Amino acid sequence: MVSLTLSVPPELKRRMDKHPEIRWSSQVRAIIQQQLDDLETTDRLASKSQLTERDVEELAAKVDAGMAKRWKEAKREARR
């Protein structure tokens, strides 16, 4: 297995040290693996897409606007 050195801020290291039961290298490996799986899935989907970059930007803007509206409505309902 290849070794990888990772730098973390001192405060993060201090917090990690409070949990010696956690195998942090295993956790980081799992996160990297999941991220790569997600990227590869995205690449496969994008390679079959006929959307232009502009189409994707417009769709993303609509999704963002819709999510913002739902969040504001939920926040309003929570205050009642």
Backbone bond lengths (Angstrom), bond angles and torsions (degrees), N, CA, C in turn:
res aa  C-N    CA-C-N  psi(-1)  N-CA   C-N-CA  omega(-1)  CA-C   N-CA-C  phi
1 M - - - 1.453 - - 1.527 108.07 -
2 V 1.334 115.57 142.00 1.454 121.67 178.28 1.521 108.79 -79.84
3 S 1.320 115.63 143.50 1.462 120.75 178.63 1.520 109.60 -96.85
4 L 1.328 116.28 142.11 1.456 122.91 179.71 1.514 107.98 -129.65
5 T 1.317 116.84 131.76 1.459 121.24 177.49 1.518 108.50 -97.70
6 L 1.310 115.61 132.75 1.452 121.89 -177.08 1.519 108.94 -123.03
7 S 1.311 117.14 131.04 1.464 121.59 176.56 1.519 109.27 -97.98
8 V 1.323 115.55 135.13 1.465 120.90 176.15 1.529 107.80 -131.25
9 P 1.322 117.03 151.60 1.469 119.90 177.64 1.531 110.23 -63.48
10 P 1.334 116.95 151.85 1.475 120.72 -178.71 1.519 113.70 -54.67
11 E 1.336 117.74 -39.65 1.468 120.34 -179.40 1.525 110.99 -63.51
12 L 1.317 116.95 -39.92 1.467 120.69 177.99 1.524 110.15 -64.81
13 K 1.318 116.46 -43.41 1.476 120.83 178.69 1.525 110.55 -61.61
14 R 1.332 116.80 -40.73 1.466 120.69 178.91 1.530 109.99 -61.05
15 R 1.325 116.14 -42.87 1.467 119.89 179.60 1.527 110.95 -67.17
16 M 1.319 116.42 -39.98 1.468 120.22 178.12 1.525 110.58 -62.03
17 D 1.329 116.20 -39.72 1.469 120.81 -178.25 1.529 112.57 -63.47
18 K 1.317 117.02 -20.16 1.466 120.59 177.72 1.525 111.76 -73.15
19 H 1.345 116.46 -9.45 1.460 121.07 -177.99 1.527 110.59 -129.86
20 P 1.338 115.89 69.62 1.471 118.97 -178.98 1.533 113.06 -67.24
21 E 1.321 116.91 -12.91 1.469 120.20 179.12 1.536 112.01 -73.13
22 I 1.311 116.28 -16.15 1.463 120.94 -179.45 1.522 109.92 -88.68
23 R 1.330 115.85 131.27 1.464 120.59 173.97 1.526 106.54 -89.12
24 W 1.321 115.46 92.33 1.458 121.37 -172.35 1.519 112.26 -61.57
25 S 1.314 117.81 -35.38 1.467 119.05 179.74 1.532 110.27 -63.77
26 S 1.317 117.10 -37.32 1.473 120.44 177.13 1.524 110.84 -66.01
27 Q 1.319 115.97 -39.68 1.458 120.28 178.88 1.527 110.96 -63.30
28 V 1.323 115.95 -44.67 1.465 120.09 -179.63 1.527 110.14 -65.55
29 R 1.330 117.41 -41.70 1.480 120.75 177.18 1.524 110.59 -57.67
30 A 1.324 116.59 -43.95 1.469 120.58 -178.99 1.525 111.14 -64.65
31 I 1.317 116.84 -39.40 1.464 120.54 179.26 1.525 110.33 -66.50
32 I 1.324 116.80 -43.90 1.462 120.84 178.18 1.527 109.99 -61.85
33 Q 1.318 117.14 -43.95 1.461 121.21 179.74 1.528 111.20 -60.84
34 Q 1.329 116.83 -44.32 1.462 120.97 179.74 1.520 110.73 -63.94
35 Q 1.320 116.51 -42.40 1.465 119.94 179.57 1.524 110.58 -62.56
36 L 1.320 116.78 -43.82 1.464 120.38 178.52 1.521 111.71 -64.55
37 D 1.328 117.43 -41.23 1.465 120.72 176.48 1.527 110.35 -58.81
38 D 1.340 116.21 -44.73 1.464 120.69 179.56 1.529 110.93 -62.82
39 L 1.325 116.91 -44.20 1.464 120.74 179.56 1.529 111.64 -63.20
40 E 1.322 116.68 -41.18 1.462 120.26 179.61 1.520 111.27 -66.58
41 T 1.325 116.80 -37.53 1.470 120.40 176.02 1.529 109.56 -64.15
42 T 1.324 116.17 -45.12 1.461 120.55 177.98 1.525 110.87 -60.20
43 D 1.322 117.02 -43.53 1.467 120.76 178.57 1.531 111.43 -60.75
44 R 1.344 116.51 -43.28 1.469 119.96 179.46 1.529 110.70 -62.86
45 L 1.318 116.62 -44.79 1.461 120.36 179.57 1.528 111.25 -64.83
46 A 1.321 116.16 -43.58 1.462 120.27 -178.21 1.525 111.70 -66.27
47 S 1.322 116.86 -32.94 1.467 119.16 -178.35 1.532 112.03 -67.52
48 K 1.340 116.33 -21.89 1.463 121.09 -179.84 1.531 111.90 -97.88
49 S 1.328 116.56 -6.55 1.456 120.69 -174.90 1.521 111.91 -80.24
50 Q 1.313 114.49 146.08 1.459 120.33 174.85 1.523 110.95 -106.25
51 L 1.345 115.73 7.38 1.457 119.83 178.76 1.526 109.70 -72.95
52 T 1.321 114.89 144.00 1.460 119.35 173.88 1.530 108.40 -85.63
53 E 1.308 116.60 169.06 1.456 119.96 178.06 1.527 109.95 -62.00
54 R 1.322 116.61 -36.81 1.464 120.35 177.89 1.532 110.67 -64.14
55 D 1.334 116.82 -41.65 1.470 120.68 177.16 1.528 110.20 -57.56
56 V 1.309 115.87 -44.75 1.463 121.08 -178.13 1.530 109.80 -64.55
57 E 1.330 116.91 -42.93 1.469 120.46 179.11 1.525 111.25 -62.48
58 E 1.331 117.11 -41.76 1.463 120.96 178.58 1.523 111.20 -65.21
59 L 1.317 116.54 -42.50 1.464 120.88 177.92 1.521 110.64 -63.80
60 A 1.323 117.18 -43.56 1.470 121.35 178.96 1.531 110.57 -61.76
61 A 1.326 117.69 -39.93 1.464 121.11 178.70 1.530 110.82 -63.68
62 K 1.321 116.74 -40.30 1.469 120.51 178.43 1.526 111.00 -66.07
63 V 1.315 116.48 -42.04 1.469 120.16 178.16 1.522 109.92 -63.38
64 D 1.333 116.86 -45.73 1.467 120.90 179.28 1.527 110.97 -58.98
65 A 1.324 116.60 -45.05 1.466 120.63 -179.74 1.528 110.76 -63.27
66 G 1.321 116.47 -42.45 1.465 120.54 178.80 1.516 112.38 -64.42
67 M 1.312 116.42 -42.00 1.472 120.31 178.99 1.526 110.34 -66.77
68 A 1.336 117.18 -39.88 1.464 120.35 178.55 1.521 110.46 -62.34
69 K 1.336 116.03 -41.95 1.470 120.51 178.90 1.527 110.72 -62.65
70 R 1.346 117.08 -44.81 1.475 120.49 179.47 1.524 110.62 -63.18
71 W 1.333 117.04 -40.77 1.452 121.25 -179.35 1.527 110.63 -63.80
72 K 1.350 116.37 -44.73 1.464 120.12 179.53 1.519 111.05 -63.60
73 E 1.337 117.54 -40.72 1.458 121.07 178.71 1.524 111.13 -64.96
74 A 1.316 116.32 -41.55 1.469 120.33 179.04 1.518 110.34 -65.22
75 K 1.314 116.49 -39.28 1.457 120.86 179.38 1.528 109.96 -65.69
76 R 1.333 116.36 -41.68 1.458 121.71 177.62 1.532 110.58 -62.05
77 E 1.326 117.02 -43.48 1.471 121.38 179.25 1.522 111.29 -64.60
78 A 1.310 117.07 -36.40 1.471 120.69 -179.18 1.517 111.80 -67.00
79 R 1.333 117.11 -28.84 1.472 120.91 179.91 1.528 112.34 -75.78
80 R 1.320 117.28 -17.33 1.478 119.83 -177.14 1.481 111.87 -76.16
